[in-house]
Amino acid sequence: TASLLVAAGGFVVLGTSAHTRAATMVDLELAFVIDGSDSIGLSAFEANNQAYYNIFTNNFYRDFVQPLAGKELAPGQIGTGKIAVAAYQFGQRLGIPTASPASPNACNNDPVTGREQCQAVDWTIIASQADANAFADKILNLLKIGGGTPLGAGIRQATFGSQAFPNYDMPGIINNDIDSIRRIFDLASDGIFSPAGVPLELALVDPLDAADEAYDPSLYDPSYLPDEGVNVLNIIGSPNTFNNQDRIDGLLDAFQGATNLNGTPGRLFNPNTPGAGSYQDVLDEKIRQETQPQAASIPEPSLVLGLLSLGLLGIGSKLIKR
């Protein structure tokens, strides 16, 4: 990707990464990073995915994506009305397909029900409601991995994909042949980090290190530019419980106050807070914050009146001169 860098003296120069991204341009890339470990009960895991399904199948394109079209989302960047989404799961293993290793979507058919069961859902361009429905069907059928909680490995897999874990057959958010104005991580977890019960290579990935690498991928691979990383992290707590607030704050701090499209900083959305509403309500609020463009600024009335007064004075002076 070509990127703008500030050189000595403040001049803007064009930097080029060795990881050239393809021409598929969307308004934002949104990676759902989902905790599938044993500390997340099956009912909570299914409630999480059902909430995603309900939101994506209920006019998601009309309400969340289409409003981006034609809006200036960043200086000189006009919205296309398209976004890209994917779902990554972490637990005992990462979301690695078992029956069909070559599957681009990390899915296989359940031998009993015949339904497509996914451990992860590959990148999908949402350019219509049909696209949103197709993604919703796959995320609803996520097959829970279980085991310990390699949170750091989960973040790293969503960032770098198979580059970091060669047995994993999905790209990460920074090497998925898609480009966008914002790259956003949407982490769903109970806040617990448990290296027990996971392979050593996964347990050794520190979550805070992985968050730093997501924000600045050159820390992991110097061939990336620092600004090719994830722009924003938002976190939603588990439907039943949430722990380790200090660890979660550390993850958010790694993104240095970066903002969503609407200018709000990434933060924790905790459905266990009194009065927060249902889990789906909180998830809906979070995704709206991630996808809504920043409202156009409206001049203060005093400024408008001041400009009007100056204009009238100018007209008056011209009439006097005549």
ChimeraX attribute file (.defattr): number of C-alpha atoms within 10 A of each C-alpha:
attribute: neighborCount
match mode: 1-to-1
recipient: residues
	/A:1	17
	/A:2	14
	/A:3	15
	/A:4	13
	/A:5	16
	/A:6	12
	/A:7	11
	/A:8	8
	/A:9	6
	/A:10	8
	/A:11	9
	/A:12	12
	/A:13	12
	/A:14	10
	/A:15	13
	/A:16	15
	/A:17	15
	/A:18	11
	/A:19	15
	/A:20	13
	/A:21	16
	/A:22	12
	/A:23	10
	/A:24	12
	/A:25	19
	/A:26	20
	/A:27	26
	/A:28	27
	/A:29	29
	/A:30	26
	/A:31	25
	/A:32	23
	/A:33	23
	/A:34	27
	/A:35	29
	/A:36	31
	/A:37	29
	/A:38	18
	/A:39	22
	/A:40	23
	/A:41	16
	/A:42	14
	/A:43	10
	/A:44	17
	/A:45	24
	/A:46	19
	/A:47	18
	/A:48	24
	/A:49	20
	/A:50	18
	/A:51	20
	/A:52	21
	/A:53	22
	/A:54	16
	/A:55	20
	/A:56	24
	/A:57	18
	/A:58	13
	/A:59	16
	/A:60	19
	/A:61	22
	/A:62	14
	/A:63	14
	/A:64	21
	/A:65	26
	/A:66	19
	/A:67	17
	/A:68	24
	/A:69	15
	/A:70	12
	/A:71	16
	/A:72	15
	/A:73	22
	/A:74	14
	/A:75	6
	/A:76	7
	/A:77	13
	/A:78	15
	/A:79	24
	/A:80	20
	/A:81	21
	/A:82	22
	/A:83	28
	/A:84	23
	/A:85	19
	/A:86	22
	/A:87	25
	/A:88	30
	/A:89	30
	/A:90	30
	/A:91	28
	/A:92	22
	/A:93	23
	/A:94	23
	/A:95	28
	/A:96	24
	/A:97	22
	/A:98	12
	/A:99	12
	/A:100	13
	/A:101	15
	/A:102	12
	/A:103	15
	/A:104	15
	/A:105	22
	/A:106	23
	/A:107	27
	/A:108	19
	/A:109	13
	/A:110	14
	/A:111	9
	/A:112	6
	/A:113	8
	/A:114	9
	/A:115	13
	/A:116	15
	/A:117	23
	/A:118	26
	/A:119	27
	/A:120	30
	/A:121	26
	/A:122	25
	/A:123	24
	/A:124	18
	/A:125	19
	/A:126	22
	/A:127	18
	/A:128	17
	/A:129	18
	/A:130	15
	/A:131	16
	/A:132	23
	/A:133	21
	/A:134	15
	/A:135	24
	/A:136	21
	/A:137	19
	/A:138	23
	/A:139	27
	/A:140	19
	/A:141	21
	/A:142	24
	/A:143	21
	/A:144	25
	/A:145	19
	/A:146	21
	/A:147	20
	/A:148	24
	/A:149	30
	/A:150	31
	/A:151	31
	/A:152	21
	/A:153	24
	/A:154	26
	/A:155	28
	/A:156	27
	/A:157	28
	/A:158	27
	/A:159	28
	/A:160	23
	/A:161	23
	/A:162	17
	/A:163	17
	/A:164	17
	/A:165	18
	/A:166	9
	/A:167	13
	/A:168	18
	/A:169	21
	/A:170	28
	/A:171	21
	/A:172	23
	/A:173	28
	/A:174	22
	/A:175	21
	/A:176	18
	/A:177	16
	/A:178	19
	/A:179	24
	/A:180	17
	/A:181	18
	/A:182	23
	/A:183	24
	/A:184	25
	/A:185	24
	/A:186	21
	/A:187	24
	/A:188	23
	/A:189	27
	/A:190	24
	/A:191	23
	/A:192	20
	/A:193	20
	/A:194	17
	/A:195	21
	/A:196	13
	/A:197	17
	/A:198	20
	/A:199	13
	/A:200	11
	/A:201	10
	/A:202	23
	/A:203	21
	/A:204	13
	/A:205	18
	/A:206	17
	/A:207	22
	/A:208	19
	/A:209	16
	/A:210	24
	/A:211	24
	/A:212	22
	/A:213	23
	/A:214	30
	/A:215	23
	/A:216	22
	/A:217	24
	/A:218	17
	/A:219	16
	/A:220	16
	/A:221	14
	/A:222	12
	/A:223	13
	/A:224	21
	/A:225	21
	/A:226	19
	/A:227	15
	/A:228	22
	/A:229	24
	/A:230	27
	/A:231	22
	/A:232	27
	/A:233	30
	/A:234	23
	/A:235	24
	/A:236	24
	/A:237	23
	/A:238	26
	/A:239	23
	/A:240	15
	/A:241	16
	/A:242	17
	/A:243	14
	/A:244	11
	/A:245	13
	/A:246	10
	/A:247	15
	/A:248	19
	/A:249	12
	/A:250	13
	/A:251	21
	/A:252	23
	/A:253	17
	/A:254	20
	/A:255	22
	/A:256	15
	/A:257	15
	/A:258	18
	/A:259	20
	/A:260	24
	/A:261	24
	/A:262	16
	/A:263	14
	/A:264	14
	/A:265	18
	/A:266	25
	/A:267	19
	/A:268	17
	/A:269	19
	/A:270	20
	/A:271	22
	/A:272	18
	/A:273	11
	/A:274	7
	/A:275	7
	/A:276	12
	/A:277	12
	/A:278	13
	/A:279	22
	/A:280	20
	/A:281	13
	/A:282	20
	/A:283	23
	/A:284	17
	/A:285	12
	/A:286	19
	/A:287	16
	/A:288	16
	/A:289	21
	/A:290	28
	/A:291	23
	/A:292	18
	/A:293	23
	/A:294	17
	/A:295	11
	/A:296	9
	/A:297	6
	/A:298	7
	/A:299	8
	/A:300	9
	/A:301	9
	/A:302	9
	/A:303	10
	/A:304	12
	/A:305	11
	/A:306	12
	/A:307	12
	/A:308	12
	/A:309	12
	/A:310	12
	/A:311	11
	/A:312	12
	/A:313	12
	/A:314	11
	/A:315	11
	/A:316	12
	/A:317	10
	/A:318	10
	/A:319	9
	/A:320	7
	/A:321	6
	/A:322	6
